[in-house]
Amino acid sequence: MEEDGILHRVGSPGIAWTRVNTVEAVPSTLTPLCASAFWDDPSERGLRAGYAEIGVLPGAGARLPRSVDERIMAIVYGRLAANVDTVRGFADLMPGTSGDSVELSIFGSLRPGVVSEPSRRRYPVIAVKMPYAISRLPARVHATRRRVDSWWRARTIARPPTNAWQARGLLAEASAWFSTAMRYHVEATMIAQAFFEQLASVSAETGHEGSETALCTGYGGLEETKVLQGIWDVSRHRIPVGELVSRFGFLGRGTGELANPSWRQDPASLDRAVEAYRNREAASEPTAVERAQAVRRHQTVADLLRGTTATNRTRIRAILALAERYVPLREVGKAAYVQVLDAGRCAATVLGDHLVREGLLTEPTDVFYLGLDELLTECPDDLRPVVAARRVLHARFDRLDMPLNWVGAPVFDEPTEPVQATTVLKGLPVCAGRVEGVVRIVSDPGRFDFVEGEILVCVLTDPSWMPILGMASAAVIDIGGPMSHCAIAARELGIPAVINTKDGTRVLRTGDRVCVDGAAGTVDILQRATTERSND
């Protein structure tokens, strides 16, 4: 397989890679522009700066590493992948967590035979830097979110670029903002993960094992809940669709890739979701569900504290208060970087139109096959050969059936394991509850032919899936962990969810009747569909 410096990096044998977490952010094959401007070096800089700020890395460690093996993330055959060994190594340097714990919670599984190798060599530095970084983190995350939101509204909604010079400036700004947003996002993710583990520990020690999923919900003000409330308000004619777009137009299907249109570019893609929400009962209003989840959390807290000593109650209340402050930050940070990406999308669209008018490109979408440096400098006379070669390579990478996990180099010629006949599907329990219902397999949230009360079965979700998740009675997801997007969203919506089933979309069929047990992490197949119904 030929290589391209933008879309493919080669690592050494023995290094473990995974797409379990990154595929949620970028499910598709990256285009060269999206890779070079955001997900490659800019993202790496931001991630490493986040680890350096809490003391896990020395200041010099925040620089880009020379070797792919030392990177946190890399682009392999056009797909964004996380370096499991690097992330595990960082976790083993941190107090309160471990490589094993992070691999299981962030990447959804723990490889057999791999054990944590904890080290206290960074503890003195972490002891000084981490408390300061943690104390400032909420203010920084929210300030970054506000600044990005204000900048995005001004530069893409109110005053979008009208010429190539302005578009190049916006693209450069977006690339720089992405590093900042990723810096605070990784810090928020690490801290949220640590507090989730603390909640799990407290639940187990008080005899309420598994209640951590109810303890980290109902906080109110979650980004995804705001999106759903906006769709609800449009469906009730409280606000025009333009107002929804001005707030959340940066979202859309697969918004981790610039070439995919956002709601800002295609507001008509919201029409079916708005229509579906129009006839829903008042009790289903997102803010009402949010209040119900808050009541559920308070009841779980009361059950947890009942019978504990006064000393333990004080300690547990402190952990709960800190979790309430820090766990929601992960989704705030994610919204910031998704919004930054849409500003880059806006700039690229203008540049594509300009280069076509100049006769340098054949069609506007060719711009996505150029690199950041190529666009920020004077373009050569003819970009068509470069674009043509990269389109061919991108299409070749896109046809590859990329595995989710591999060591060394991914293997493409392994036959897919046949689906085993079973009546019970198992995964990770991420939101308790027991629901019987009819399955609908969904591969594209934009089609939106989902019927309220059905059980959503899909490979993964991102924020653009919220309209469907808001109508589902339960969710069964192939990929993810307790802190993945679907797990967090399901807990806020109060729907039972089983995640990381690996092959739920292959085992189940649209029309099957199942029972989802979100506490046990099981999906019982009660009755197969009587007629063949095609999956989405």
KEMAR-789867 format. One line per 3 residues: their letters; for each residue x negated, y negated, z negated of C-alpha. Coordinates in steps of 0.25 Angstrom, whole numbers, always signed. Example, Ala and Ser with C-alpha at 12.3 -4.5 7.8 and 13.67 -1.06 7.14 Angstrom:
BEGIN
as) -49 +18 -31 ~ -55 +4 -29
END
This chain:
BEGIN
mee) +0 +0 +0 ~ -6 -13 +4 ~ -7 -24 -7
dgi) -4 -39 -8 ~ -10 -47 -18 ~ +3 -54 -21
lhr) +12 -42 -22 ~ +3 -31 -27 ~ -7 -29 -37
vgs) -15 -16 -40 ~ -18 -11 -54 ~ -27 +0 -59
pgi) -23 +14 -61 ~ -18 +16 -76 ~ -11 +3 -77
awt) +4 +4 -80 ~ +14 -5 -73 ~ +29 -7 -75
rvn) +41 -14 -68 ~ +51 -11 -78 ~ +51 -25 -84
tve) +46 -33 -72 ~ +56 -27 -62 ~ +67 -34 -71
avp) +61 -47 -67 ~ +57 -44 -53 ~ +64 -31 -47
stl) +60 -33 -33 ~ +47 -34 -25 ~ +41 -47 -27
tpl) +38 -57 -15 ~ +24 -63 -15 ~ +29 -77 -19
cas) +37 -72 -31 ~ +25 -63 -35 ~ +14 -74 -33
afw) +22 -86 -39 ~ +28 -79 -51 ~ +26 -64 -54
ddp) +11 -62 -52 ~ +1 -72 -58 ~ +11 -82 -63
ser) +18 -72 -71 ~ +5 -65 -76 ~ +0 -79 -81
glr) +13 -81 -89 ~ +13 -67 -95 ~ -1 -68 -99
agy) +0 -82 -105 ~ +12 -77 -113 ~ +4 -65 -119
aei) -8 -75 -122 ~ +1 -85 -129 ~ +5 -74 -140
gvl) -10 -70 -141 ~ -9 -56 -134 ~ -19 -61 -123
pga) -30 -71 -125 ~ -29 -84 -118 ~ -38 -79 -107
gar) -29 -67 -105 ~ -18 -76 -100 ~ -26 -77 -87
lpr) -22 -68 -75 ~ -30 -55 -77 ~ -39 -51 -65
svd) -34 -36 -65 ~ -20 -32 -62 ~ -21 -22 -73
eri) -22 -33 -84 ~ -9 -40 -78 ~ +4 -40 -86
mai) +11 -40 -72 ~ +8 -37 -58 ~ +15 -36 -45
vyg) +13 -22 -39 ~ +19 -19 -25 ~ +27 -31 -26
rla) +33 -27 -40 ~ +31 -34 -53 ~ +25 -25 -63
anv) +21 -26 -78 ~ +8 -20 -83 ~ +12 -11 -94
dtv) -2 -9 -99 ~ -5 -24 -100 ~ +9 -27 -107
rgf) +7 -15 -117 ~ -7 -20 -120 ~ -2 -34 -123
adl) +9 -28 -132 ~ -1 -19 -140 ~ -8 -32 -144
mpg) +4 -38 -150 ~ +10 -36 -164 ~ +24 -31 -165
tsg) +24 -23 -152 ~ +16 -13 -144 ~ +14 -8 -130
dsv) +23 +3 -132 ~ +34 -6 -137 ~ +33 -16 -125
els) +32 -5 -115 ~ +45 +1 -119 ~ +53 -12 -122
ifg) +48 -20 -110 ~ +45 -9 -100 ~ +56 +0 -104
slr) +48 +13 -107 ~ +35 +18 -114 ~ +26 +27 -106
pgv) +22 +40 -112 ~ +8 +41 -118 ~ +6 +26 -118
vse) +4 +21 -132 ~ +2 +7 -138 ~ -12 +2 -141
psr) -10 -9 -151 ~ -21 -19 -154 ~ -22 -30 -164
rry) -33 -37 -157 ~ -24 -49 -153 ~ -17 -49 -166
pvi) -24 -61 -172 ~ -22 -70 -159 ~ -8 -65 -158
avk) -5 -68 -173 ~ -9 -83 -170 ~ -3 -85 -156
mpy) +10 -76 -156 ~ +17 -83 -168 ~ +15 -96 -161
ais) +19 -92 -147 ~ +31 -85 -153 ~ +36 -97 -161
rlp) +35 -105 -148 ~ +40 -95 -138 ~ +56 -98 -140
arv) +53 -113 -137 ~ +44 -110 -126 ~ +53 -100 -119
hat) +65 -109 -120 ~ +57 -122 -116 ~ +52 -114 -104
rrr) +66 -110 -100 ~ +71 -124 -101 ~ +60 -130 -93
vds) +61 -119 -82 ~ +76 -121 -82 ~ +75 -136 -80
wwr) +64 -135 -70 ~ +72 -124 -62 ~ +84 -133 -62
art) +77 -145 -57 ~ +68 -138 -46 ~ +78 -128 -41
iar) +92 -133 -43 ~ +91 -148 -44 ~ +79 -152 -36
ppt) +74 -139 -28 ~ +62 -141 -19 ~ +65 -147 -5
naw) +51 -146 +1 ~ +39 -136 +1 ~ +31 -145 -8
qar) +42 -145 -19 ~ +44 -130 -17 ~ +29 -127 -19
gll) +29 -135 -32 ~ +41 -128 -37 ~ +35 -115 -34
aea) +22 -118 -41 ~ +30 -123 -53 ~ +38 -110 -53
saw) +26 -102 -53 ~ +20 -109 -65 ~ +33 -109 -73
fst) +34 -94 -71 ~ +21 -92 -78 ~ +26 -100 -90
amr) +40 -93 -90 ~ +33 -80 -90 ~ +24 -83 -101
yhv) +35 -86 -111 ~ +44 -75 -105 ~ +33 -65 -108
eat) +31 -70 -122 ~ +46 -70 -124 ~ +47 -56 -119
mia) +36 -51 -129 ~ +42 -58 -141 ~ +56 -53 -137
qaf) +51 -39 -136 ~ +44 -40 -150 ~ +57 -44 -157
feq) +65 -34 -150 ~ +56 -24 -155 ~ +57 -30 -169
las) +72 -29 -168 ~ +71 -14 -164 ~ +62 -12 -176
vsa) +72 -19 -186 ~ +83 -11 -180 ~ +76 +2 -182
etg) +72 -1 -196 ~ +86 -5 -201 ~ +92 +7 -195
heg) +98 +0 -183 ~ +89 +6 -172 ~ +93 +0 -158
set) +100 -12 -164 ~ +89 -21 -158 ~ +97 -22 -145
alc) +108 -29 -152 ~ +99 -37 -161 ~ +93 -44 -148
tgy) +105 -49 -142 ~ +116 -59 -144 ~ +106 -71 -145
ggl) +114 -80 -136 ~ +109 -88 -125 ~ +103 -77 -117
eet) +99 -82 -103 ~ +107 -71 -96 ~ +120 -74 -104
kvl) +119 -88 -99 ~ +119 -83 -85 ~ +131 -74 -87
qgi) +138 -86 -94 ~ +135 -95 -82 ~ +142 -84 -73
wdv) +153 -83 -82 ~ +155 -98 -83 ~ +155 -99 -67
srh) +165 -88 -67 ~ +174 -96 -76 ~ +172 -109 -68
rip) +165 -115 -80 ~ +153 -119 -72 ~ +151 -119 -57
vge) +141 -109 -51 ~ +132 -120 -48 ~ +130 -122 -63
lvs) +127 -107 -65 ~ +116 -108 -54 ~ +110 -120 -59
rfg) +108 -113 -73 ~ +105 -99 -68 ~ +102 -100 -53
flg) +88 -94 -55 ~ +94 -80 -57 ~ +98 -70 -47
rgt) +95 -56 -42 ~ +80 -53 -44 ~ +76 -67 -47
gel) +62 -62 -51 ~ +59 -63 -36 ~ +59 -76 -29
anp) +65 -70 -16 ~ +78 -66 -23 ~ +88 -78 -23
swr) +93 -83 -36 ~ +107 -88 -39 ~ +102 -102 -37
qdp) +100 -98 -22 ~ +112 -89 -21 ~ +123 -94 -31
asl) +133 -86 -23 ~ +127 -73 -29 ~ +133 -77 -42
dra) +147 -77 -36 ~ +151 -62 -38 ~ +146 -63 -53
vea) +154 -75 -56 ~ +166 -68 -50 ~ +164 -56 -58
yrn) +163 -64 -71 ~ +176 -72 -67 ~ +186 -61 -73
rea) +178 -57 -85 ~ +185 -58 -99 ~ +181 -69 -108
ase) +175 -59 -118 ~ +164 -56 -107 ~ +159 -71 -107
pta) +144 -70 -109 ~ +144 -80 -121 ~ +155 -71 -127
ver) +146 -59 -125 ~ +134 -66 -131 ~ +142 -70 -143
aqa) +146 -55 -145 ~ +132 -51 -144 ~ +128 -61 -155
vrr) +138 -55 -164 ~ +133 -41 -161 ~ +119 -45 -164
hqt) +123 -51 -177 ~ +130 -39 -181 ~ +118 -30 -178
vad) +110 -39 -186 ~ +119 -38 -198 ~ +119 -23 -197
llr) +104 -23 -196 ~ +102 -31 -209 ~ +113 -24 -217
gtt) +106 -15 -227 ~ +92 -21 -226 ~ +84 -28 -237
atn) +83 -43 -238 ~ +69 -43 -234 ~ +72 -35 -221
rtr) +84 -44 -218 ~ +75 -56 -218 ~ +65 -49 -209
ira) +75 -44 -199 ~ +82 -57 -198 ~ +69 -64 -195
ila) +67 -53 -184 ~ +81 -55 -179 ~ +79 -71 -178
lae) +66 -70 -171 ~ +72 -60 -161 ~ +84 -69 -158
ryv) +74 -80 -155 ~ +64 -73 -146 ~ +72 -61 -139
plr) +80 -70 -130 ~ +68 -78 -125 ~ +64 -67 -115
evg) +76 -70 -107 ~ +74 -85 -108 ~ +60 -83 -103
kaa) +65 -74 -92 ~ +75 -84 -87 ~ +64 -95 -86
yvq) +55 -87 -77 ~ +67 -82 -68 ~ +70 -97 -67
vld) +56 -101 -63 ~ +57 -90 -52 ~ +69 -97 -46
agr) +62 -110 -45 ~ +51 -102 -37 ~ +62 -96 -28
caa) +67 -110 -25 ~ +53 -115 -21 ~ +51 -103 -13
tvl) +64 -105 -5 ~ +60 -119 -2 ~ +46 -115 +3
gdh) +52 -104 +11 ~ +61 -113 +19 ~ +49 -123 +20
lvr) +40 -113 +26 ~ +50 -108 +36 ~ +52 -123 +41
egl) +37 -124 +42 ~ +37 -112 +51 ~ +28 -104 +41
lte) +38 -94 +37 ~ +49 -86 +44 ~ +59 -87 +34
ptd) +61 -93 +20 ~ +60 -80 +12 ~ +45 -78 +18
vfy) +41 -88 +7 ~ +42 -77 -3 ~ +31 -69 +3
lgl) +21 -80 +1 ~ +12 -81 -11 ~ +13 -93 -21
del) -1 -98 -17 ~ +3 -98 -2 ~ +15 -106 -5
lte) +9 -116 -14 ~ -2 -119 -3 ~ -2 -123 +11
cpd) +4 -112 +19 ~ -4 -106 +31 ~ +2 -108 +45
dlr) +9 -95 +46 ~ +14 -87 +34 ~ +22 -77 +42
pvv) +11 -66 +42 ~ +9 -67 +27 ~ +24 -66 +24
aar) +26 -55 +34 ~ +15 -46 +28 ~ +20 -49 +14
rvl) +35 -46 +18 ~ +30 -32 +23 ~ +22 -29 +10
har) +34 -34 +1 ~ +44 -25 +8 ~ +34 -13 +7
fdr) +33 -16 -8 ~ +48 -18 -9 ~ +50 -4 -3
ldm) +42 +3 -14 ~ +49 +10 -25 ~ +41 +4 -36
pln) +41 +12 -49 ~ +44 +5 -62 ~ +32 +10 -69
wvg) +18 +15 -64 ~ +3 +16 -68 ~ -7 +11 -59
apv) +0 +10 -46 ~ +15 +13 -43 ~ +18 +26 -36
fde) +28 +25 -25 ~ +29 +39 -19 ~ +34 +46 -32
pte) +48 +51 -29 ~ +59 +46 -37 ~ +64 +55 -48
pvq) +77 +61 -45 ~ +89 +56 -54 ~ +91 +67 -65
att) +105 +71 -67 ~ +109 +66 -81 ~ +121 +61 -89
vlk) +114 +52 -98 ~ +104 +41 -94 ~ +95 +35 -104
glp) +88 +22 -106 ~ +84 +11 -116 ~ +96 +6 -125
vca) +96 -9 -125 ~ +110 -13 -128 ~ +119 -5 -137
grv) +133 -1 -134 ~ +140 +10 -127 ~ +148 +8 -114
egv) +155 +17 -104 ~ +157 +12 -90 ~ +155 +14 -75
vri) +141 +12 -69 ~ +137 +2 -58 ~ +123 +2 -52
vsd) +119 -12 -48 ~ +106 -15 -40 ~ +109 -29 -36
pgr) +116 -39 -46 ~ +119 -48 -35 ~ +130 -39 -29
fdf) +138 -40 -42 ~ +149 -30 -39 ~ +148 -25 -54
veg) +161 -23 -61 ~ +163 -28 -76 ~ +161 -16 -86
eil) +152 -7 -77 ~ +139 -2 -82 ~ +127 -9 -75
vcv) +117 +1 -70 ~ +104 -6 -63 ~ +89 -5 -62
ltd) +87 -18 -70 ~ +93 -32 -72 ~ +88 -46 -72
psw) +96 -59 -76 ~ +103 -59 -62 ~ +110 -46 -67
mpi) +117 -53 -79 ~ +131 -55 -72 ~ +132 -40 -70
lgm) +126 -36 -84 ~ +137 -46 -90 ~ +148 -37 -83
asa) +142 -24 -87 ~ +147 -15 -98 ~ +133 -9 -99
avi) +120 -8 -92 ~ +110 +3 -88 ~ +97 -1 -83
dig) +86 +7 -76 ~ +74 -2 -81 ~ +71 -11 -93
gpm) +68 -11 -108 ~ +75 -17 -121 ~ +70 -31 -117
shc) +73 -31 -102 ~ +83 -40 -96 ~ +95 -30 -95
aia) +93 -26 -110 ~ +93 -40 -115 ~ +105 -44 -106
are) +113 -32 -110 ~ +111 -35 -125 ~ +116 -49 -123
lgi) +128 -44 -115 ~ +131 -33 -125 ~ +131 -22 -115
pav) +125 -8 -118 ~ +113 -6 -110 ~ +103 +5 -107
int) +91 +1 -100 ~ +78 +8 -94 ~ +86 +20 -89
kdg) +76 +22 -78 ~ +86 +27 -67 ~ +100 +23 -72
trv) +103 +18 -58 ~ +99 +31 -52 ~ +106 +40 -62
lrt) +119 +32 -62 ~ +129 +28 -51 ~ +139 +17 -50
gdr) +152 +23 -55 ~ +146 +32 -65 ~ +153 +31 -79
vcv) +143 +30 -90 ~ +141 +27 -105 ~ +130 +17 -108
dga) +125 +18 -123 ~ +116 +6 -125 ~ +112 +11 -139
agt) +107 +24 -135 ~ +102 +20 -121 ~ +110 +31 -113
vdi) +120 +31 -102 ~ +129 +43 -101 ~ +135 +46 -88
lqr) +149 +50 -91 ~ +155 +51 -77 ~ +148 +50 -63
att) +155 +41 -52 ~ +166 +49 -45 ~ +162 +43 -32
ers) +149 +39 -26 ~ +148 +24 -29 ~ +135 +17 -23
nd) +126 +10 -33 ~ +124 -5 -30
END
